[in-house]
Amino acid sequence: MGSRQPVRVCPSASCRFVDPDNDKEWVERNRSLPGYVRLVCISDTHSQHGSITTTKSPEGADDTTPLPLGDVLIHAGDWTMDGEPDAIKELSNWLAGQPYEHKVVIAGNHDLTFDTKYYPRLWRRFHDVQHDCEAVRASLQHCTYLEDSGTTVKGLTLWGSPWTPTFFDWGFNLDRGEEISEKWQLIPDDVDVLITHGPSYQILDFTKSRVHAGCADLKREIQGRIKPRLNIYGHIHEGRGVAFDGTTVYVNAASVDLMYRPIWPPFVIDVPLDRTKPIPLHFDDA
């Protein structure tokens, strides 16, 4: 894996230039800086995306638009509680009203109807009737949906993957080792922004039961081969925060807490188009 720096972790809202609630200059920088692409990142909204706000709104912004301004809205999965069709339609309606040039989303383990292999087998655990996965997928609009696939946005390459290690037998779960590694090996080497639903092992993945739930196989690929500039995810609500290993900035952008209360603002990240420049990230003790 090379001589990477030890991972430095910054919990919740203690990173300037990333979390608008702790960035004194954010109001003055309410749109993209020249040469940068501004990402507004959320995850694990669980059908409460309409309640995700920031405590600081740029002067002159429409009061009906609570999220920070930016170029790209990224949602790292778990839009819903269990993938009900009505919840997906509501998400689409919400996305339609968001004033971003690009909106990129991936699914999470709770978005069950998007997992076409899992859902037909276990739908009875969650729903009274079996829903048509393809019809539900087709109802998600006003965004770019990534599933083991990528896109290029404003000069940045993005890749999205919904998989997490088996975790209470939900959607998009795969066993650790060879099965899940096959998915990570699909990720190209030249990705700027990697969007996964779950974290790497021991990087913003510590649960209330004192277990590191992240994926060691993902960590191996990120640090040994892919080396993205940014990895955005959620899944472990209590792991929300920012970490840096000397090459990759990791952002657990979970929007709700363990009680599923939408208490956290989005993370706002300015990514330089010049790949020789680091993402402007400053830890409070620096």
C-alpha positions in Angstrom: 0.0 0.0 0.0 3.0 2.3 0.1 4.0 4.7 2.8 0.8 6.4 3.5 0.3 8.7 6.4 -1.7 7.4 9.3 -5.4 8.2 8.9 -6.4 11.4 10.7 -10.0 11.6 11.7 -12.1 14.7 12.2 -15.5 13.8 13.7 -18.8 15.5 12.7 -18.4 19.2 12.1 -14.8 20.1 12.9 -13.3 20.5 9.5 -13.1 23.9 7.8 -13.7 24.2 4.0 -15.7 21.0 4.2 -18.6 21.6 6.6 -20.3 24.9 6.1 -21.4 25.0 9.7 -17.7 25.4 10.7 -16.5 27.6 7.8 -16.5 31.3 8.6 -15.8 32.2 5.0 -18.5 30.0 3.5 -21.1 32.7 3.1 -18.6 34.7 0.9 -17.8 31.5 -1.1 -21.4 30.5 -1.7 -20.6 29.5 -5.3 -17.7 27.6 -6.8 -14.3 29.1 -6.6 -12.5 29.5 -10.0 -10.8 26.2 -11.0 -12.8 24.2 -8.4 -16.0 22.1 -8.5 -18.2 22.4 -5.5 -19.8 19.2 -4.2 -22.7 19.2 -1.8 -22.7 15.8 -0.1 -25.4 14.0 1.9 -26.2 10.4 2.7 -28.7 8.3 4.7 -31.5 10.7 4.6 -34.1 7.9 5.0 -36.9 9.9 3.3 -36.1 13.0 5.2 -34.1 14.8 2.6 -36.5 17.7 2.7 -35.5 18.3 6.3 -31.7 18.4 5.6 -30.7 22.0 6.0 -27.6 24.1 6.7 -27.4 26.5 9.6 -25.9 29.2 7.2 -27.7 30.2 4.0 -25.9 32.3 1.5 -27.3 35.9 1.2 -29.8 36.2 -1.5 -30.6 32.4 -1.7 -34.1 31.3 -2.2 -35.6 30.6 1.2 -37.3 27.5 -0.2 -33.8 26.0 -1.0 -32.3 25.0 2.3 -29.2 23.2 1.0 -26.0 25.1 0.2 -25.3 26.2 -3.3 -22.9 24.2 -5.4 -22.2 22.5 -8.7 -23.0 18.9 -7.9 -25.3 17.3 -5.3 -24.2 13.9 -4.3 -26.3 11.4 -2.3 -24.4 8.3 -1.1 -27.5 6.1 -0.6 -30.2 5.1 1.8 -32.6 7.6 0.4 -35.5 5.6 1.9 -36.3 3.3 4.8 -37.2 0.2 2.7 -37.4 1.3 -1.0 -41.2 1.8 -1.2 -42.2 3.1 -4.6 -43.9 6.1 -3.2 -40.7 7.0 -1.4 -38.7 6.8 -4.6 -41.2 9.1 -6.4 -41.0 11.6 -3.5 -37.2 11.5 -3.8 -37.5 12.2 -7.5 -39.8 15.2 -6.9 -37.4 16.5 -4.3 -34.4 16.2 -6.7 -36.3 18.0 -9.4 -36.5 21.0 -7.1 -32.8 21.1 -6.2 -30.9 23.9 -8.0 -27.8 22.0 -9.0 -26.4 21.5 -12.5 -25.7 17.9 -11.7 -27.2 15.5 -9.2 -25.5 12.1 -8.7 -26.9 9.4 -6.5 -26.2 5.8 -5.5 -28.4 3.3 -3.6 -27.8 1.9 -0.2 -28.8 -1.2 1.7 -32.2 0.3 2.7 -33.2 1.0 -0.9 -34.3 -2.5 -1.3 -36.3 -2.3 -4.6 -33.2 -1.3 -6.4 -31.4 -4.6 -5.6 -33.0 -6.7 -8.3 -31.3 -9.9 -7.0 -32.1 -9.5 -3.3 -35.6 -8.0 -3.4 -37.5 -10.9 -5.1 -36.1 -13.3 -2.5 -36.9 -11.3 0.7 -39.6 -8.7 -0.2 -42.0 -10.3 2.4 -39.8 -9.1 5.2 -40.6 -5.5 4.3 -43.6 -5.1 2.1 -47.2 -6.4 1.8 -47.0 -6.8 -1.9 -44.0 -7.4 -4.2 -43.1 -4.3 -6.2 -41.7 -4.3 -9.7 -38.0 -3.4 -9.4 -37.6 -2.3 -12.9 -40.7 0.0 -12.6 -39.4 1.5 -9.4 -35.9 2.1 -10.9 -37.5 3.8 -13.9 -39.4 6.2 -11.5 -36.1 7.6 -10.2 -35.5 10.7 -12.3 -33.9 14.1 -12.3 -30.5 12.7 -11.4 -27.6 10.4 -12.6 -27.9 7.0 -10.9 -24.7 5.1 -10.6 -24.4 1.4 -9.8 -21.0 -0.1 -10.5 -20.7 2.6 -13.1 -19.2 6.0 -13.6 -19.7 9.5 -15.1 -17.7 12.6 -15.8 -19.0 15.8 -14.3 -17.4 19.2 -14.9 -14.1 17.6 -15.5 -14.2 15.2 -12.5 -14.5 11.4 -12.9 -17.0 9.8 -10.5 -17.8 6.2 -9.8 -20.6 4.9 -7.7 -21.1 1.5 -5.9 -23.9 0.6 -3.5 -22.4 -2.6 -2.0 -21.6 -3.2 1.7 -20.4 -6.2 3.6 -23.3 -8.4 4.8 -25.0 -6.4 7.6 -28.2 -7.8 9.0 -29.2 -9.2 5.6 -30.3 -6.0 3.8 -30.1 -5.0 0.2 -26.8 -4.7 -1.7 -25.1 -6.9 0.9 -22.2 -9.2 -0.2 -20.0 -11.5 1.9 -16.5 -10.2 2.7 -13.7 -11.5 0.7 -13.9 -12.7 -2.9 -17.6 -11.9 -3.4 -17.4 -8.2 -2.5 -13.9 -7.8 -3.9 -15.2 -8.5 -7.3 -17.3 -5.4 -7.1 -14.4 -3.2 -5.9 -12.2 -4.5 -8.7 -14.7 -3.0 -11.2 -13.6 0.5 -10.1 -11.2 2.2 -12.5 -7.9 3.5 -11.4 -8.5 7.1 -12.6 -11.4 8.0 -10.4 -11.4 11.4 -8.8 -14.5 10.9 -6.6 -15.5 7.5 -5.4 -19.0 7.2 -4.0 -19.7 4.1 -2.0 -22.5 3.5 0.4 -20.3 2.1 3.1 -16.9 2.9 4.6 -13.5 1.3 4.5 -12.4 -0.7 7.5 -11.4 1.6 10.5 -12.2 4.8 8.6 -15.3 6.5 10.1 -16.9 3.1 10.5 -17.1 2.6 14.3 -20.6 1.6 15.4 -22.4 2.0 18.7 -21.8 -1.7 19.4 -18.0 -0.9 19.3 -17.4 -2.7 16.0 -15.6 -1.5 12.9 -18.2 -2.3 10.2 -16.2 -1.0 7.3 -14.8 -3.2 4.4 -11.2 -4.2 4.5 -11.4 -5.3 0.9 -12.5 -1.8 -0.1 -9.7 -0.2 1.9 -7.2 -2.4 0.2 -8.4 -1.4 -3.3 -8.6 2.3 -2.4 -5.2 2.6 -0.8 -3.3 0.1 -3.0 -4.7 0.7 -6.5 -7.5 3.3 -7.0 -6.2 6.1 -4.9 -9.1 8.5 -5.4 -8.9 12.0 -4.3 -12.2 11.7 -2.4 -14.3 8.9 -1.1 -17.9 9.9 -0.1 -20.1 7.5 1.8 -22.5 7.1 4.8 -24.1 3.9 6.1 -22.7 4.1 9.6 -24.6 7.1 11.0 -22.4 7.4 14.1 -19.3 7.4 12.0 -20.1 10.8 10.4 -16.9 12.9 9.9 -13.9 13.5 7.8 -10.6 11.6 7.6 -7.4 11.9 5.5 -4.6 9.4 4.9 -2.2 11.6 2.9 -3.8 10.8 -0.5 -7.5 10.3 -0.1 -10.0 12.4 1.8 -12.8 10.3 3.3 -16.2 11.8 4.1 -18.9 10.0 6.0 -21.8 12.3 5.0 -24.6 10.6 7.0 -27.4 13.1 7.4 -29.3 11.5 10.3 -28.2 10.3 13.7 -28.8 6.9 15.3 -32.4 7.9 16.1 -32.9 8.7 12.4 -33.2 12.4 13.2 -32.0 14.7 10.4 -29.7 16.8 12.5 -26.6 17.1 10.3 -26.0 19.7 7.5 -24.4 18.6 4.2 -20.7 18.6 3.7 -19.5 21.1 1.1 -16.3 20.2 -0.7 -14.4 22.3 -3.2 -12.4 19.9 -5.4 -9.7 21.5 -7.6 -9.6 20.6 -11.2 -5.9 20.8 -11.1 -5.0 17.3 -9.8 -1.7 18.5 -8.4 -3.5 20.7 -5.9 -4.9 19.1 -2.7 -8.5 19.3 -1.7 -8.5 22.3 0.8 -8.9 20.5 4.0 -7.7 22.0 7.3 -7.9 20.1 10.7 -8.5 22.3 13.7 -5.2 21.2 15.3 -3.1 22.1 12.2 
